[in-house]
């Protein structure tokens, strides 16, 4: 089964962090990603640019509306994702718990509908 690991952190918290500590978290993604590759579970993954670069699209009454930035005002912003293929939710959760940003944010684990 495929799961997406949605990585959410506060951009404000990251900006205020000691740069060495933030650098350690960012550097930890290399070995984390390598471990997924070695385990044969990584389907895809990418880091996202800041939420201020987002454009939110909605259609209301046949009209396309655009909003600069994220639609929701939240404490955390979506910073990246991994799509993994693992046997069950418990395995997906164990990989989410190993994600470097789990220490400063949250990792949402969601099953993906098969195509």
C-alpha positions in Angstrom: 0.0 0.0 0.0 1.2 3.5 -0.7 1.2 6.2 1.9 2.1 9.9 1.7 4.1 11.5 4.5 3.2 15.2 4.6 5.9 17.1 6.4 4.5 20.2 8.2 6.6 22.7 10.1 6.4 26.3 11.1 8.3 28.5 8.8 8.5 31.1 11.6 10.0 28.6 14.0 12.5 27.4 11.4 13.5 31.1 10.7 14.0 31.7 14.5 16.0 28.5 15.1 19.7 28.4 15.6 21.1 28.0 12.1 23.4 25.1 13.2 20.4 23.2 14.7 18.4 23.8 11.6 21.3 22.7 9.4 21.6 19.5 11.4 17.9 18.7 10.7 18.3 19.5 7.0 21.4 17.4 6.8 19.6 14.5 8.4 17.3 14.2 5.3 20.1 12.7 3.2 20.6 9.6 5.4 16.8 9.4 5.9 16.1 9.4 2.2 19.0 7.0 1.6 17.5 4.6 4.2 14.1 4.7 2.3 15.9 4.0 -1.0 17.9 1.1 0.6 14.7 -0.3 2.1 13.1 -0.2 -1.4 10.1 1.8 -0.2 10.6 5.2 -1.7 8.2 6.1 -4.6 8.7 9.8 -4.6 9.6 12.8 -2.5 10.3 16.5 -2.8 10.9 19.5 -0.6 8.5 22.4 -1.3 9.4 26.1 -1.5 8.0 28.5 1.2 4.3 28.8 1.5 4.5 32.5 0.4 5.2 31.2 -3.1 2.0 29.2 -3.2 -1.0 30.1 -5.3 -4.4 28.7 -4.2 -6.9 28.0 -7.0 -10.7 27.7 -6.5 -13.7 27.7 -8.7 -16.8 29.5 -7.5 -19.9 30.0 -9.6 -17.9 29.2 -12.7 -15.2 31.7 -12.0 -11.6 30.9 -11.3 -10.3 32.6 -8.2 -6.6 32.9 -7.3 -5.2 33.6 -3.9 -1.5 34.3 -3.3 0.0 32.2 -0.6 -1.7 29.3 1.3 -5.5 29.3 1.7 -5.5 28.4 5.4 -3.8 30.4 8.1 -2.1 27.7 10.1 0.6 27.4 12.6 2.5 24.9 10.4 3.0 24.9 6.6 3.5 22.0 4.2 7.2 21.8 3.6 7.5 18.6 1.6 6.4 15.0 1.2 7.4 11.4 0.7 5.4 8.8 -1.0 6.3 5.3 0.3 5.1 1.8 -0.5 5.0 -0.3 2.7 2.9 -3.3 3.8 0.8 -1.4 6.4 0.0 1.7 8.4 2.3 0.7 11.3 5.3 0.6 9.0 4.4 3.9 7.5 4.1 5.4 11.0 7.5 4.0 11.9 9.0 5.8 8.9 7.2 9.0 9.7 8.6 8.9 13.2 12.1 8.7 11.8 11.6 11.9 9.7 14.0 14.6 10.8 11.2 17.3 10.9 9.1 15.2 13.3 11.2 16.9 16.0 10.1 20.4 15.2 6.8 19.8 13.3 4.5 17.0 12.4 4.3 14.3 9.8 0.8 13.4 8.6 0.5 9.9 7.3 -2.3 9.2 4.8 -3.0 6.2 2.6 -3.2 6.9 -1.1 -6.1 5.7 -3.2 -4.9 3.2 -5.9 -5.2 4.5 -9.4 
